[in-house]
Amino acid sequence: MLQSLHVKNLALIDEAEVDLTSGLNIMTGETGAGKSIIIGSINIALGEKVPKEMIRDNADYGLVELTFFVESERVKKALADLEIELEDDCLIISRKIINGRSISKINAETVPVSKVRQAAALLIDIHGQHEHQSLLVKKNHIHILDEYAKQDLKDEKEQLKEAYTVYKALKKELEEANTDTSEREREISFLSYEVDEIEEAQLMAGEDEQLEQEYKWLVNGQKILEAASGAYGKTAEGFESATEQISYALKNLSSVSEYDEQLADFESQLSEIDNLLNDFNRELASYLADTTFDEQTFTEVENRLNVINHLKTKYGSTIEEILIACKEKKERLEKLADYDTYLADLKQRFADSEKELEQHSEKVSKIRKKAAEELTEAIRKQLMDLNFLDVSFSMQFQRTDSFTANGFDDAEFMISTNPGEPQKSLEKIASGGELSRIMLAIKSVSADADAVGTLIFDEIDTGISGRTAQMVSEKMNALGRDHQIICITHLPQIAAMADSHYLIEKSVSNQTTISTIRPLDQDESINELARMLGGVKITKMVLENAREMKELAANTKKSLGEEK
């Protein structure tokens, strides 16, 4: 569950922190108070793009911090698979926005936003104000089904994806292979030229590195020889050389060293220097004797490097890549040389891959159809609890014109809300209020099948009132017994069901508008219900109605709990 939310410098919020509870958490407030900012802040923490206008004016940064308490062993394992370690079963997700850039962290460790999204998918499910409109997009329906049946589908869908990858590659190769004779002859001629060009070079792995080192020396050969010769002249040749000077100094010291122990030490040290210098001079002389600058060698090395670099520009950045390219071109030549055999083999392999893809798609489709019966029946029961009296609900399957990585199923939810009427697609029959209830029903079913602990509903009550609103509130309460529910609502029937009630309100301080959020006690909750019932003027009768609504909600929750 989401234990706490901390927001700083976002939109109308200067700084707000709220502790949340298990069960049904209700958030209410007047229009424009900042209710949408709360959900927006959570979305930002979980990786959504941050609009520029979200950061408060004159603020150096914006910050959102979410603290989760994780109880589910399944979720703990899934987080561990993502290499996310919990601290006392707690997980903290934060996002700081500075100068248009953001830093996301999980338990104080900086992570990419993609990892935050992966973790969030295990912890929280957010249903925004307009998400129910996604039900009007048919392609989303099969996604809902696959999420419901993901445990049964997991292995088969992986095999399906692999089979589709092979099928797609062979299909592309087959399309490219269907060329006319003249085009094949041109390709054979060109490939033959390229293979000959590479093979004539007789490349050896690592050859280029050795040649480049040699070329570097040859380019600077004259300079190297002059410098080495100069050094040898200063150390080994002539009266002024270091060797002669040290030898002279050594003679001077040796003549008097017997009279002073310190001078004897100096003599010993200088003798070692003399020996080292003599060794140095012998090695340097040998280097100079063995080193010559050969113009022919320089030309040969330069020409060889030109050949290699030319091939690199055409076939690969390294000799290894050039040799691989040559191998691939020879394989292609072999295929074209015996084109009929190659084409026949390719067609057979493509047919085999298509057959295998068909089999995997069929298996996936069979699992889906079975799961669809369970899902739609469960949704139908939930819809009846949400004041759809004689509703029928199913999923219609058709086959796509071509294979996809998801198989060949094209599925769509179908509904009839009146007895005797045929089922139709959602876009043809459902109003805004009906769509929000259908989505609530779907969320209720999927929540039972999923380990996600926290569900957020932002004005799921759109387009409903009266008895329907009461039934929605009861459904929210039922969901809240097994999940943490956070719901932003404008309906008093739903607000009355709150296990914890929070008020979002706007005020002006120092000529600055700020939004705050705070928990309400019993009396404050009744006052807020009265505001929702009565509007501007709250009379004694409105207060009594609010108090009665709260008591009725408490009795309803008690009876529903006993039924469970």
PAMARMI-109686 format. One line per 10 residues: number of its first residue (from 1); their letters; for each residue x negated, y, z negated of C-alpha. Coordinates in Angstrom, 3 decimals. Layout:
# PAMARMI-109686
NUM	a	X Y Z; ...;
# end
This chain:
# PAMARMI-109686
1	mlqslhvknl	0.000 0.000 0.000; -0.930 3.643 0.433; -1.857 4.817 -3.055; -2.628 8.459 -2.404; -2.808 11.126 0.268; -5.161 14.113 0.093; -4.889 16.921 2.673; -6.952 20.101 2.854; -6.813 23.051 5.277; -4.361 21.570 7.766;
11	alideaevdl	-1.589 23.757 9.244; 0.475 25.142 6.352; -1.259 22.976 3.749; -4.017 24.701 1.790; -4.664 21.640 -0.346; -2.259 18.919 -1.381; -2.652 15.586 -3.087; 0.126 13.137 -3.821; 0.161 9.720 -5.480; 2.598 7.287 -3.897;
21	tsglnimtge	4.321 4.245 -5.381; 5.503 0.853 -4.224; 9.076 0.493 -2.990; 10.983 3.275 -1.222; 9.205 6.669 -1.205; 11.491 9.418 0.097; 10.272 12.830 1.268; 12.721 15.663 1.797; 12.621 19.406 2.284; 14.164 22.233 4.247;
31	tgagksiiig	13.614 22.571 7.975; 10.202 24.103 8.600; 8.893 23.213 5.141; 6.123 21.081 6.623; 7.504 17.535 6.546; 6.073 16.756 9.987; 2.621 17.946 8.824; 2.490 15.117 6.284; 2.969 12.446 8.958; 0.721 14.384 11.304;
41	sinialgekv	-2.034 14.407 8.678; -1.805 10.641 8.220; -1.972 10.162 11.979; -5.051 12.393 12.132; -6.780 10.328 9.445; -6.021 7.203 11.467; -7.625 8.489 14.640; -5.146 10.681 16.506; -6.397 13.694 18.431; -6.515 16.852 16.324;
51	pkemirdnad	-4.770 19.885 17.861; -6.834 23.068 17.493; -3.958 24.851 15.786; -3.891 22.224 12.986; -6.922 23.713 11.193; -5.914 26.618 8.945; -7.067 30.092 9.941; -10.364 31.112 8.321; -10.972 27.544 7.072; -14.416 26.014 7.628;
61	yglveltffv	-13.046 22.495 7.936; -9.989 20.259 7.666; -9.845 17.035 5.642; -7.471 14.091 5.285; -8.129 11.221 2.894; -6.026 8.071 2.487; -6.525 5.565 -0.322; -5.092 2.071 0.148; -4.727 -0.795 -2.321; -4.905 -4.146 -0.506;
71	eservkkala	-3.229 -7.209 -2.026; -2.680 -9.477 0.994; -5.334 -12.166 1.375; -4.621 -12.270 5.122; -5.352 -8.543 5.423; -8.488 -8.868 3.287; -9.786 -11.587 5.613; -8.947 -9.530 8.721; -10.782 -6.520 7.245; -13.755 -8.734 6.415;
81	dleieleddc	-13.799 -9.863 10.056; -14.143 -6.166 10.940; -17.100 -5.996 8.515; -15.155 -3.747 6.163; -15.819 -4.403 2.490; -13.270 -3.486 -0.161; -14.194 -1.921 -3.489; -11.944 -3.302 -6.240; -9.370 -4.095 -3.507; -9.356 -0.414 -2.512;
91	liisrkiing	-10.074 1.099 0.885; -10.526 4.825 1.506; -10.157 6.242 5.007; -11.175 9.868 5.499; -11.561 12.226 8.422; -13.241 15.621 8.296; -12.889 18.092 11.158; -15.644 20.729 11.518; -16.097 23.062 14.501; -13.974 20.923 16.796;
101	rsiskinaet	-15.834 17.733 15.851; -14.663 15.059 13.448; -16.330 12.537 11.152; -14.411 9.385 10.193; -15.397 7.292 7.184; -14.273 4.045 5.580; -15.361 3.739 1.949; -17.832 6.617 2.465; -19.506 4.897 5.446; -19.344 6.752 8.759;
111	vpvskvrqaa	-17.560 4.656 11.397; -16.233 5.179 14.943; -12.573 6.147 15.300; -11.936 2.826 17.085; -12.812 0.950 13.888; -10.484 3.182 11.873; -7.647 2.339 14.273; -8.389 -1.388 13.943; -8.290 -1.159 10.150; -5.172 1.039 10.175;
121	allidihgqh	-3.283 -1.506 12.304; -3.671 -3.966 9.416; -2.565 -1.527 6.719; 0.136 0.781 8.013; 2.853 1.048 10.671; 4.081 4.550 11.535; 7.424 5.117 13.237; 7.544 8.710 14.424; 10.528 10.870 15.240; 10.547 9.959 18.904;
131	ehqsllvkkn	9.202 6.409 18.831; 12.644 4.873 19.254; 12.628 6.399 22.735; 9.889 3.895 23.573; 12.645 1.256 23.572; 13.853 2.772 26.828; 10.557 1.727 28.483; 11.040 -1.895 29.492; 7.347 -2.842 29.440; 7.288 -2.152 25.678;
141	hihildeyak	9.791 -4.925 25.023; 7.415 -7.772 25.829; 4.791 -6.092 23.641; 7.244 -6.198 20.709; 7.906 -9.881 21.423; 4.197 -10.720 21.665; 3.520 -8.963 18.361; 6.290 -11.009 16.746; 4.907 -14.267 18.159; 1.207 -13.370 18.042;
151	qdlkdekeql	0.205 -16.296 15.836; 1.789 -18.842 18.201; 0.566 -16.998 21.300; -2.992 -16.224 20.221; -4.864 -19.255 21.626; -2.763 -19.571 24.791; -3.062 -15.865 25.626; -6.857 -16.038 25.304; -6.940 -18.998 27.714; -4.534 -17.121 29.998;
161	keaytvykal	-6.801 -14.085 30.039; -9.853 -16.216 30.895; -7.961 -18.003 33.671; -6.778 -14.668 35.080; -10.348 -13.310 35.128; -11.524 -16.306 37.181; -8.469 -16.058 39.467; -8.976 -12.325 40.047; -12.675 -12.761 40.896; -11.987 -15.593 43.368;
171	kkeleeantd	-9.131 -13.636 44.929; -11.436 -10.686 45.525; -14.150 -12.961 46.975; -11.608 -14.596 49.285; -10.356 -11.229 50.520; -13.922 -10.131 51.233; -14.733 -13.454 52.945; -11.980 -13.115 55.543; -14.059 -11.287 58.124; -14.302 -11.712 61.898;
181	tserereisf	-17.248 -13.380 63.683; -18.974 -10.187 64.805; -18.828 -8.715 61.300; -20.311 -11.906 59.828; -23.110 -11.850 62.400; -23.933 -8.255 61.502; -23.994 -9.154 57.804; -26.231 -12.200 58.493; -28.645 -10.032 60.469; -28.798 -7.379 57.774;
191	lsyevdeiee	-29.181 -9.885 54.920; -31.929 -11.715 56.796; -33.829 -8.448 57.241; -33.504 -7.632 53.528; -34.611 -11.111 52.401; -37.604 -11.021 54.765; -38.555 -7.571 53.518; -38.586 -8.742 49.909; -40.278 -12.087 50.529; -43.023 -10.547 52.690;
201	aqlmagedeq	-44.037 -8.425 49.720; -44.780 -11.594 47.692; -43.898 -9.902 44.432; -45.088 -11.191 41.073; -43.437 -10.419 37.740; -45.364 -7.749 35.783; -47.461 -6.854 38.809; -46.198 -3.286 38.946; -47.187 -2.504 35.358; -50.737 -3.778 35.931;
211	leqeykwlvn	-51.073 -1.826 39.182; -49.773 1.383 37.633; -52.363 1.107 34.884; -55.105 0.494 37.445; -53.882 3.362 39.622; -53.906 5.693 36.650; -57.569 4.844 36.043; -58.515 5.183 39.704; -56.859 8.585 40.040; -58.985 9.775 37.118;
221	gqkileaasg	-62.045 7.585 37.914; -64.460 10.376 38.862; -63.507 12.382 35.823; -63.964 9.313 33.599; -67.454 8.558 34.994; -68.611 12.165 34.654; -67.422 12.346 31.058; -69.005 8.999 30.103; -72.293 9.904 31.792; -72.318 13.251 30.010;
231	aygktaegfe	-71.809 11.534 26.684; -74.622 9.079 27.419; -76.966 11.945 28.311; -76.287 13.677 25.010; -76.803 10.562 22.898; -79.474 8.487 24.667; -81.553 10.477 27.177; -84.207 13.153 26.695; -85.957 14.759 23.774; -82.856 16.701 22.868;
241	sateqisyal	-80.668 13.596 22.706; -79.038 12.461 19.481; -81.105 9.242 19.487; -84.415 11.120 19.605; -83.322 13.655 17.025; -82.185 10.979 14.571; -85.387 8.994 15.154; -87.454 12.117 14.351; -85.413 12.799 11.229; -85.788 9.190 10.094;
251	knlssvseyd	-89.600 9.425 10.416; -89.619 12.537 8.258; -87.572 10.930 5.496; -89.508 7.645 5.518; -92.749 9.536 4.881; -91.533 10.777 1.498; -88.768 8.330 0.448; -91.049 6.383 -1.852; -91.307 9.436 -4.127; -87.545 9.977 -4.651;
261	eqladfesql	-84.760 7.387 -5.010; -82.142 9.784 -3.598; -84.242 10.379 -0.499; -84.576 6.588 -0.156; -80.718 6.395 -0.100; -80.620 9.119 2.561; -83.143 7.162 4.609; -81.042 3.998 4.338; -77.883 5.804 5.475; -79.628 7.455 8.405;
271	seidnllndf	-81.136 4.105 9.403; -77.584 2.650 9.645; -76.526 5.614 11.794; -79.543 5.041 14.030; -78.622 1.371 14.492; -74.979 2.208 15.219; -75.961 4.839 17.770; -78.343 2.426 19.485; -75.542 -0.172 19.734; -73.196 2.517 21.064;
281	nrelasylad	-75.711 3.581 23.717; -76.252 -0.002 24.896; -72.487 -0.598 25.276; -71.938 2.748 27.010; -74.835 2.053 29.393; -73.347 -1.334 30.185; -69.900 0.294 30.830; -71.508 2.816 33.231; -73.459 0.080 35.010; -70.318 -1.997 35.563;
291	ttfdeqtfte	-68.024 0.893 36.516; -67.842 2.232 40.003; -65.254 4.267 41.876; -64.230 2.356 44.990; -62.258 4.368 47.551; -61.060 1.187 49.271; -59.730 -0.288 46.057; -57.918 2.979 45.342; -56.262 2.889 48.781; -55.207 -0.755 48.373;
301	venrlnvinh	-53.680 -0.150 44.948; -51.872 2.965 46.174; -50.444 1.176 49.220; -49.290 -1.793 47.116; -47.518 0.499 44.683; -45.816 2.280 47.583; -44.457 -1.060 48.835; -43.154 -2.013 45.384; -41.596 1.397 44.712; -39.913 1.337 48.130;
311	lktkygstie	-38.321 -2.013 47.260; -37.272 -0.645 43.866; -35.344 2.185 45.497; -33.371 -0.354 47.546; -32.933 -3.449 45.402; -33.539 -2.767 41.710; -35.454 -0.744 39.154; -37.771 -3.651 38.201; -39.497 -6.499 40.046; -37.281 -8.936 38.155;
321	eiliackekk	-34.152 -7.176 39.450; -35.545 -7.194 43.014; -36.174 -10.942 42.831; -32.636 -11.538 41.493; -31.212 -9.452 44.347; -33.226 -11.528 46.810; -31.865 -14.756 45.318; -28.267 -13.476 45.561; -28.757 -12.405 49.180; -30.187 -15.834 50.085;
331	erlekladyd	-27.188 -17.505 48.466; -24.879 -15.253 50.453; -26.822 -16.138 53.645; -26.392 -19.838 52.933; -22.650 -19.322 52.601; -22.438 -17.387 55.853; -24.653 -19.849 57.678; -22.157 -22.603 56.948; -19.151 -20.320 56.854; -16.414 -22.856 57.499;
341	tyladlkqrf	-17.547 -25.072 54.634; -17.978 -22.075 52.333; -14.528 -20.696 53.184; -12.853 -24.085 52.724; -14.564 -24.509 49.344; -13.598 -20.958 48.305; -9.952 -21.529 49.262; -9.903 -24.729 47.259; -11.435 -23.079 44.203; -8.942 -20.216 44.492;
351	adsekeleqh	-6.045 -22.663 44.766; -7.319 -24.543 41.708; -7.648 -21.286 39.739; -4.138 -20.240 40.780; -2.774 -23.592 39.647; -4.553 -23.303 36.295; -3.289 -19.724 35.874; 0.248 -20.896 36.662; -0.010 -23.589 33.977; -1.265 -21.167 31.314;
361	sekvskirkk	1.370 -18.583 32.289; 4.060 -21.260 32.022; 2.863 -22.269 28.538; 2.847 -18.634 27.396; 6.284 -18.071 28.897; 7.679 -21.144 27.112; 6.364 -19.900 23.752; 7.771 -16.427 24.446; 11.242 -17.693 25.354; 11.455 -19.763 22.192;
371	aaeelteair	10.222 -16.831 20.078; 12.612 -14.462 21.896; 15.595 -16.547 20.761; 14.420 -16.334 17.152; 13.554 -12.631 17.407; 16.775 -11.480 19.054; 18.937 -13.490 16.649; 17.059 -11.973 13.687; 17.472 -8.483 15.211; 21.185 -9.137 15.800;
381	kqlmdlnfld	21.665 -9.988 12.110; 19.794 -6.836 11.110; 21.967 -4.781 13.483; 25.109 -6.126 11.843; 23.731 -4.903 8.520; 23.319 -1.497 10.197; 26.999 -1.122 11.183; 26.867 -2.776 14.618; 30.004 -4.845 14.043; 30.363 -7.124 17.078;
391	vsfsmqfqrt	26.945 -6.727 18.583; 25.255 -9.268 20.829; 21.540 -8.977 21.468; 19.229 -11.028 23.659; 16.167 -10.906 25.855; 16.334 -11.374 29.612; 13.357 -12.911 31.423; 12.365 -12.464 35.051; 9.238 -13.439 36.926; 6.877 -10.758 38.211;
401	dsftangfdd	5.909 -10.678 41.877; 2.278 -11.414 41.013; 0.172 -12.726 38.160; -1.181 -10.397 35.472; -3.539 -10.879 32.560; -0.338 -11.174 30.508; 1.163 -13.956 32.644; 4.179 -13.656 34.924; 6.896 -12.668 32.423; 8.940 -9.502 32.874;
411	aefmistnpg	11.176 -9.313 29.789; 13.818 -6.837 28.658; 16.098 -6.481 25.623; 19.815 -6.609 26.425; 22.667 -5.465 24.184; 26.438 -5.281 23.990; 27.901 -3.164 21.195; 31.562 -3.898 21.919; 33.371 -7.242 22.093; 34.108 -8.500 25.605;
421	epqkslekia	31.598 -6.173 27.260; 28.681 -7.690 29.172; 25.168 -7.138 27.918; 23.305 -4.257 29.497; 19.837 -2.762 29.230; 19.213 -0.403 26.300; 18.807 2.656 28.518; 22.324 2.132 29.915; 24.159 1.622 26.663; 22.370 2.943 23.588;
431	sggelsriml	22.729 6.464 22.140; 20.000 8.209 20.131; 21.528 7.068 16.845; 21.881 3.507 18.132; 18.282 3.456 19.349; 16.990 4.557 15.931; 18.976 1.756 14.256; 17.779 -0.799 16.812; 14.191 0.247 16.134; 14.814 -0.021 12.373;
441	aiksvsadad	16.170 -3.523 12.918; 13.093 -4.458 14.967; 10.779 -2.995 12.316; 12.631 -4.915 9.607; 12.167 -8.207 11.444; 8.559 -7.581 12.447; 7.706 -6.478 8.894; 8.804 -9.865 7.614; 6.565 -11.565 10.190; 3.595 -9.256 9.614;
451	avgtlifdei	1.296 -8.608 6.692; 1.326 -4.812 7.120; 2.087 -3.451 3.660; 3.134 0.143 4.412; 5.850 1.323 6.808; 6.397 5.013 7.516; 9.640 6.310 9.033; 9.826 9.903 10.174; 13.512 10.824 10.517; 14.678 7.358 11.575;
461	dtgisgrtaq	18.143 8.622 10.626; 18.487 10.706 13.804; 22.047 10.683 15.134; 23.699 8.821 12.246; 25.994 9.806 9.370; 28.702 8.544 7.016; 29.035 4.784 6.523; 26.228 4.099 8.989; 23.869 6.295 6.973; 24.772 4.354 3.839;
471	mvsekmnalg	24.003 1.049 5.549; 20.680 2.391 6.806; 19.808 3.419 3.249; 20.609 -0.089 2.016; 18.379 -1.542 4.722; 15.572 0.807 3.663; 16.000 -0.343 0.082; 15.876 -3.982 1.174; 12.670 -3.341 3.113; 11.211 -1.567 0.097;
481	rdhqiicith	11.441 -4.704 -2.028; 8.701 -6.423 0.001; 6.916 -3.425 1.533; 5.959 0.097 0.654; 8.285 2.404 2.599; 7.576 6.109 3.136; 10.548 7.839 4.718; 11.114 11.459 5.713; 14.849 12.078 5.886; 17.481 14.791 5.985;
491	lpqiaamads	20.334 12.507 4.881; 21.323 12.518 1.168; 22.612 8.908 1.405; 19.080 7.724 2.189; 17.375 10.127 -0.239; 19.595 8.879 -3.081; 18.116 5.368 -2.667; 14.605 6.579 -3.454; 12.443 4.709 -5.912; 10.220 7.797 -5.798;
501	hylieksvsn	11.425 11.149 -4.469; 9.031 13.874 -3.215; 9.859 17.447 -2.254; 8.021 19.250 0.515; 8.516 22.998 0.206; 7.137 26.195 1.692; 6.168 29.325 -0.213; 4.244 32.589 0.251; 1.183 33.354 -1.880; -1.110 36.350 -1.294;
511	qttistirpl	0.680 37.001 1.999; -0.158 33.467 3.141; 2.428 30.742 3.828; 1.590 27.383 2.293; 3.337 24.003 2.088; 3.168 21.799 -0.984; 4.396 18.338 -1.902; 5.325 17.157 -5.386; 7.191 14.270 -7.033; 10.649 14.945 -8.470;
521	dqdesinela	12.036 13.676 -11.754; 15.625 12.447 -12.065; 17.194 15.875 -12.560; 15.086 17.491 -9.824; 16.034 14.694 -7.433; 19.726 15.316 -8.158; 19.230 19.051 -7.489; 17.535 18.269 -4.169; 20.410 15.941 -3.220; 22.798 18.753 -4.044;
531	rmlggvkitk	20.891 21.072 -1.712; 21.109 18.461 1.035; 24.844 18.068 0.406; 25.839 21.683 -0.147; 23.397 23.788 1.792; 22.795 27.381 0.616; 25.317 27.511 -2.227; 25.127 24.695 -4.764; 28.297 24.560 -6.827; 29.065 22.553 -9.931;
541	mvlenaremk	31.129 20.172 -7.791; 28.251 19.653 -5.371; 25.963 18.854 -8.306; 28.484 16.341 -9.608; 28.693 14.757 -6.166; 24.897 14.525 -6.059; 24.795 12.961 -9.543; 27.481 10.463 -8.575; 25.632 9.620 -5.336; 22.469 8.928 -7.346;
551	elaantkksl	24.363 6.680 -9.785; 26.080 4.796 -6.956; 22.698 4.305 -5.263; 21.253 2.918 -8.509; 24.183 0.485 -8.820; 23.819 -0.526 -5.172; 20.093 -1.207 -5.609; 20.825 -3.249 -8.707; 23.481 -5.350 -6.971; 21.324 -5.846 -3.863;
561	geek	18.436 -6.890 -6.085; 20.628 -9.411 -7.891; 21.854 -10.788 -4.557; 18.283 -11.336 -3.483;
# end
